[in-house]
Amino acid sequence: MTKTLILNSKQIEQKINRIAYEIYENNYDEKDIVIAGIAANGYLLAKRIADVLQQISKIKVQLLEISFDKENPFTTAVSIKLSDKELKNKVVILVDDVLNSGKTLIFGAKLFLSAPLKRLTTAVLVDRGHNRYPIKADVVGLSLSTTMQEHITVELNKKGKEVAYLS
């Protein structure tokens, strides 16, 4: 199997910065927001976005990790560590690394549907455009047309050595 580099470390950093600025532009009048990252890469990306957002704005950012079985989300009870009262009138940014079919993102969004949010926004580093579920990414680092047989792998573990591959 061959790997094609689609984003190097510098490009990923630029995408993260652009995503953070776009989130700030859409929420500049908010005092605080919640950034919820879907484990594991979505949370790493959310943390990086939160770091940039705190550098460029005075918005207080609360970081939240969401974890569930992505392959079979029906079997895992998923909850978040914030109550509906704590989420009342808050802006929530739901973050994942790659939008493949939309299943992971929609199950992540489902957690917030009963909360009285001000707004729910989704952000992804790479959008493949193969949505099978009625959800889209509001903020996208890179839109990439791929075949269903191709896969995107994002590695965010080591700062300065982040990469995204198409295989």
ROTOR-311740 format. One record per residue (C-alpha): residue number from 1; residue in three letters; x, y, z. Coordinates in Angstrom, 2 decimals, decimal comma, padded with zeros to 5 digits, always signed. Layout:
<sites>
<NUM; Ala; <X; Y; Z>>;
...
</sites>
This chain:
<sites>
<1; Met; <+000,00; +000,00; +000,00>>;
<2; Thr; <+001,43; +003,37; -000,97>>;
<3; Lys; <+001,14; +006,49; +001,13>>;
<4; Thr; <+000,86; +009,93; -000,38>>;
<5; Leu; <+001,65; +012,89; +001,83>>;
<6; Ile; <-001,25; +015,35; +001,66>>;
<7; Leu; <-000,31; +017,64; +004,57>>;
<8; Asn; <+003,08; +018,13; +006,17>>;
<9; Ser; <+003,68; +019,56; +009,64>>;
<10; Lys; <+003,85; +023,19; +008,47>>;
<11; Gln; <+000,67; +022,83; +006,43>>;
<12; Ile; <-001,18; +021,23; +009,36>>;
<13; Glu; <-000,06; +024,10; +011,59>>;
<14; Gln; <-001,37; +026,59; +009,01>>;
<15; Lys; <-004,71; +024,73; +008,81>>;
<16; Ile; <-005,02; +024,70; +012,61>>;
<17; Asn; <-004,31; +028,44; +012,75>>;
<18; Arg; <-006,86; +029,14; +010,02>>;
<19; Ile; <-009,49; +026,99; +011,76>>;
<20; Ala; <-008,86; +028,83; +015,05>>;
<21; Tyr; <-009,15; +032,24; +013,35>>;
<22; Glu; <-012,38; +031,20; +011,63>>;
<23; Ile; <-013,82; +030,02; +014,95>>;
<24; Tyr; <-012,78; +033,35; +016,50>>;
<25; Glu; <-014,34; +035,34; +013,64>>;
<26; Asn; <-017,64; +033,50; +014,14>>;
<27; Asn; <-017,56; +033,82; +017,93>>;
<28; Tyr; <-015,66; +037,05; +018,65>>;
<29; Asp; <-018,42; +038,34; +020,94>>;
<30; Glu; <-018,48; +035,22; +023,15>>;
<31; Lys; <-016,92; +035,28; +026,61>>;
<32; Asp; <-016,37; +031,53; +026,68>>;
<33; Ile; <-016,82; +028,52; +024,42>>;
<34; Val; <-016,55; +024,76; +024,74>>;
<35; Ile; <-014,30; +022,91; +022,32>>;
<36; Ala; <-015,14; +019,19; +022,33>>;
<37; Gly; <-012,72; +016,86; +020,58>>;
<38; Ile; <-013,58; +013,32; +019,60>>;
<39; Ala; <-010,89; +010,96; +020,96>>;
<40; Ala; <-008,15; +010,46; +020,09>>;
<41; Asn; <-007,03; +012,61; +017,14>>;
<42; Gly; <-010,06; +014,88; +017,33>>;
<43; Tyr; <-009,16; +015,73; +020,91>>;
<44; Leu; <-005,50; +016,38; +020,02>>;
<45; Leu; <-006,69; +018,68; +017,22>>;
<46; Ala; <-009,18; +020,38; +019,56>>;
<47; Lys; <-006,40; +021,03; +022,07>>;
<48; Arg; <-004,21; +022,62; +019,40>>;
<49; Ile; <-007,11; +024,77; +018,17>>;
<50; Ala; <-007,87; +025,82; +021,76>>;
<51; Asp; <-004,23; +026,80; +022,31>>;
<52; Val; <-004,23; +029,04; +019,23>>;
<53; Leu; <-007,62; +030,50; +020,11>>;
<54; Gln; <-006,39; +031,46; +023,57>>;
<55; Gln; <-003,34; +033,15; +022,03>>;
<56; Ile; <-005,33; +035,25; +019,55>>;
<57; Ser; <-008,38; +036,14; +021,65>>;
<58; Lys; <-009,69; +036,74; +025,14>>;
<59; Ile; <-012,26; +033,98; +024,80>>;
<60; Lys; <-012,13; +031,52; +027,69>>;
<61; Val; <-011,94; +028,00; +026,24>>;
<62; Gln; <-013,15; +024,91; +028,03>>;
<63; Leu; <-011,72; +021,75; +026,49>>;
<64; Leu; <-013,74; +018,55; +026,54>>;
<65; Glu; <-012,87; +015,03; +025,34>>;
<66; Ile; <-015,55; +012,75; +023,89>>;
<67; Ser; <-014,79; +009,07; +023,57>>;
<68; Phe; <-016,83; +006,17; +022,25>>;
<69; Asp; <-016,38; +003,16; +020,00>>;
<70; Lys; <-016,24; +004,80; +016,57>>;
<71; Glu; <-016,76; +001,51; +014,73>>;
<72; Asn; <-019,84; +000,56; +016,73>>;
<73; Pro; <-021,17; +003,65; +018,53>>;
<74; Phe; <-024,50; +001,94; +019,29>>;
<75; Thr; <-022,90; -000,35; +021,88>>;
<76; Thr; <-021,19; +002,31; +023,97>>;
<77; Ala; <-022,95; +004,56; +026,42>>;
<78; Val; <-021,52; +007,99; +025,83>>;
<79; Ser; <-021,74; +010,90; +028,19>>;
<80; Ile; <-019,98; +014,18; +028,63>>;
<81; Lys; <-018,60; +015,69; +031,81>>;
<82; Leu; <-020,71; +018,84; +031,57>>;
<83; Ser; <-024,32; +019,09; +032,61>>;
<84; Asp; <-027,04; +020,71; +030,53>>;
<85; Lys; <-026,95; +023,59; +033,02>>;
<86; Glu; <-023,23; +024,12; +032,37>>;
<87; Leu; <-023,87; +024,05; +028,61>>;
<88; Lys; <-026,83; +026,44; +028,72>>;
<89; Asn; <-026,41; +029,21; +026,12>>;
<90; Lys; <-022,85; +028,11; +025,32>>;
<91; Val; <-021,23; +027,78; +021,94>>;
<92; Val; <-019,84; +024,28; +021,40>>;
<93; Ile; <-017,29; +023,49; +018,71>>;
<94; Leu; <-017,21; +019,76; +017,94>>;
<95; Val; <-013,83; +018,73; +016,48>>;
<96; Asp; <-012,58; +015,61; +014,68>>;
<97; Asp; <-009,55; +015,02; +012,49>>;
<98; Val; <-011,19; +013,50; +009,39>>;
<99; Leu; <-014,79; +013,59; +008,19>>;
<100; Asn; <-015,26; +010,27; +006,40>>;
<101; Ser; <-018,90; +009,16; +006,37>>;
<102; Gly; <-020,16; +011,53; +009,07>>;
<103; Lys; <-021,01; +008,72; +011,52>>;
<104; Thr; <-018,48; +009,72; +014,17>>;
<105; Leu; <-019,35; +013,41; +013,93>>;
<106; Ile; <-023,09; +012,81; +014,13>>;
<107; Phe; <-022,73; +010,56; +017,18>>;
<108; Gly; <-020,58; +013,25; +018,79>>;
<109; Ala; <-023,19; +015,89; +017,97>>;
<110; Lys; <-025,95; +013,68; +019,37>>;
<111; Leu; <-024,52; +014,24; +022,86>>;
<112; Phe; <-025,36; +017,93; +022,67>>;
<113; Leu; <-028,85; +017,73; +021,16>>;
<114; Ser; <-030,64; +017,72; +024,50>>;
<115; Ala; <-028,61; +020,62; +025,90>>;
<116; Pro; <-029,89; +024,20; +025,53>>;
<117; Leu; <-026,89; +025,37; +023,49>>;
<118; Lys; <-026,54; +028,74; +021,87>>;
<119; Arg; <-024,88; +027,12; +018,85>>;
<120; Leu; <-023,17; +023,88; +017,81>>;
<121; Thr; <-020,44; +024,15; +015,18>>;
<122; Thr; <-018,36; +021,33; +013,69>>;
<123; Ala; <-014,72; +021,57; +012,65>>;
<124; Val; <-012,47; +019,02; +010,92>>;
<125; Leu; <-008,94; +019,04; +009,59>>;
<126; Val; <-009,80; +017,03; +006,44>>;
<127; Asp; <-013,22; +016,56; +004,83>>;
<128; Arg; <-013,41; +013,70; +002,33>>;
<129; Gly; <-016,91; +014,56; +001,13>>;
<130; His; <-018,39; +011,04; +001,43>>;
<131; Asn; <-021,13; +011,85; +003,92>>;
<132; Arg; <-023,65; +009,11; +004,52>>;
<133; Tyr; <-025,17; +010,94; +007,49>>;
<134; Pro; <-026,90; +014,34; +007,49>>;
<135; Ile; <-024,03; +016,32; +009,00>>;
<136; Lys; <-021,39; +018,57; +007,54>>;
<137; Ala; <-018,27; +020,30; +008,76>>;
<138; Asp; <-018,78; +024,03; +009,27>>;
<139; Val; <-015,05; +024,75; +009,48>>;
<140; Val; <-012,71; +022,70; +007,28>>;
<141; Gly; <-008,93; +022,75; +007,01>>;
<142; Leu; <-008,77; +020,81; +003,71>>;
<143; Ser; <-011,50; +019,41; +001,46>>;
<144; Leu; <-010,21; +016,45; -000,50>>;
<145; Ser; <-012,05; +014,31; -003,00>>;
<146; Thr; <-011,13; +010,65; -002,55>>;
<147; Thr; <-012,47; +007,30; -003,62>>;
<148; Met; <-014,26; +005,11; -001,08>>;
<149; Gln; <-011,30; +002,71; -001,15>>;
<150; Glu; <-008,79; +005,39; -000,16>>;
<151; His; <-008,15; +006,28; +003,47>>;
<152; Ile; <-006,76; +009,34; +005,20>>;
<153; Thr; <-004,47; +008,91; +008,18>>;
<154; Val; <-003,63; +011,89; +010,37>>;
<155; Glu; <-000,76; +011,72; +012,87>>;
<156; Leu; <-000,85; +014,49; +015,48>>;
<157; Asn; <+001,06; +012,86; +018,36>>;
<158; Lys; <+004,33; +014,80; +018,11>>;
<159; Lys; <+004,36; +018,56; +017,60>>;
<160; Gly; <+006,51; +019,42; +014,62>>;
<161; Lys; <+006,11; +015,93; +013,14>>;
<162; Glu; <+002,39; +016,00; +012,27>>;
<163; Val; <+001,43; +014,53; +008,91>>;
<164; Ala; <-001,63; +013,51; +006,95>>;
<165; Tyr; <-001,43; +010,69; +004,42>>;
<166; Leu; <-003,70; +009,37; +001,72>>;
<167; Ser; <-003,41; +005,62; +001,25>>;
</sites>
